[in-house]
Amino acid sequence: MLLSNQNYEMGVFKGFGERNELVIEVGSQEYVLELNKEEIADVVYHLMHHENLLIPFNKETQQLVLNSNPHYDEEEMEELMNISKGADGHGEE
């Protein structure tokens, strides 16, 4: 993900609060953001699929900048899996 806007910074994930809150630190400032369940799921997905605890954050709007959509089409993946299963027995006559 390329962040080209000067308002975007990388926040460091600090943890989740008690009431659907996300705590992140951006620079030397700590932010506590109230999130709904879908947004929490997006954050969890983001953290699970990256090798660090950095979360893109827009300081002007005080919102997260997450792209949690899977980078593959589920139907395409299923088709590829079926093709690879058929390739196991190919040429074994």
Summary of the structure (lengths in Angstrom):
residues: 93
radius of gyration: 19.1
end to end distance: 47.2
largest distance: 66.5
contacts: 194
relative contact order: 0.18
helix: 29%
strand: 30%
